[in-house]
Amino acid sequence: MFRQLLPITALLTSTFLMLTAGGLAGILLPLRAGMEGWSPTTIGWLGTGYALAFTAGCIVVPRLVRRVGHVRVFAVLLTLLSMSMLLHGLIINPWAWTLFRALAGFSLAGSYMVIESWLNERVTNSTRGMVFSIYMIVSMIGLLVGQYILPFGDPATQALFMIGALIYAGALVPTGLSNAQSPRPLTQVSLDLPGLYRKSPAALIGSLLAGIIAGAWNFLSAVYGRDIGLSTFGIATMIASSMIGGAIFQYPIGRISDFVDRRYVMVVAGIGGVAISLTMIMIQPTTPWVIYTLMFTFGTVLFPIYSLNVAHANDFAEPSEFVKISSGLLIVYGIGSMIGPQIAGRLMDLNGPSGFFVTMAGSYAAYASYAFWRSLRRASQAPSERPDFAIRPHDRPQTPETFQLHPLSEAAAQEE
């Protein structure tokens, strides 16, 4: 295995460093914004700007790569990421931060796509599954490491912003010095909403709702942790607990969905999300171990729901449509991610920290209700006629290139 991983070590190292800086930024920025007295609604605009630009990056960056090449685009994007972190530390203004966060979202989308296309060029059919799994593990570890940098610094100073910028700059070194051959052109996204809806209404609406949930979580969970009195270490542990819960339970939940109607699993996951959200609202825990335990449980239904949506959509699609459908649902998910921070921010302004889980409870209720209603409208595919559940990256943003790298893309290509 070491011999197979050696050619992609530089790419994986760049991935780790990018996710480390991204994990630090994801928790540092909302906390510093809260320290500045900005409202949750204002902080929510940072998340909306990021999600909007990240989604736009998935569409625009492939055109840039075709014009000037992978290496130049990758160097420029990582430079922009470093600049974004430094600008956050230099200019403390909510509207400026929204623009800086949008710059980071666009640049991260492009950076991920370049690295993933390089990885895809280096794998074979026999190593694709292994490389994809290691790539996901490296991504998760990078995010966790980045979150735990926060307790070693003071969010009120510029030091953590400078550290984040240095890590982003360091991510350019391994890939910039690599002798890996430039890969094929990046995947160009095509969005056919009517076609996606005809294929699977439950998957399309479910992806929108999953995006709303993820957008609220990604950009306001740290604010929630601060508002209920957790330390910086406690906030990092709270978020890590949910990630670990999702990592452990995503595969078992997915395997169950291989043998029953996936929409029933979506309903149960939605009900679970409502139950945990209402528990958080009613008991309003302040004891750290109680919060960590409940967040671990919350993670078990937070991260798998998007994977269930994509798996359900592919149940009714041809194998050759895997990348097209998955990429289309990704854009819908991105639209939801723009909406989520706005809803959660306003409800937190009105109801305090509990408004965060009011958003979650309402979104999960809609997710379960729509999946149940669709289960009454169309029969499920027989388990023998459906592709197996496949885990999607749940601990970091996705791009269309993620689906090209996924093992199912090779199977889809063989079916064409």
Secondary structure, DSSP 8 states (H G I E B T S, - for coil): -HHHHGGGHHHHHHHHHHHHHHHHHHHHHHHHHHHTT--HHHHHHHHHHHHHHHHHHHHHHHHHHHHH-HHHHHHHHHHHHHHHHHHHHH---HHHHHHHHHHHHHHHHHHHHHHHHHHHHH--TTTHHHHHHHHHHHHHHHHHHHHTTGGGS-TTSSHHHHHHHHHHHHHHHHHHT------S--------HHHHHHH-HHHHHHHHHHHHHHHHHHHHHHHHHHHTT--HHHHHHHHHHHHHHHHHHHHHHHHHHTTS-HHHHHHHHHHHHHHHHHHHHHH---SHHHHHHHHHHHHHHHSHHHHHHHHHHHHTS-GGGHHHHHHHHHHHHHHHHHHHHHHHHHHHHHHTTHHHHHHHHHHHHHHHHHHHHHHTTS----GGGS--------SS---HHHHHHSHHHHHHHHH-
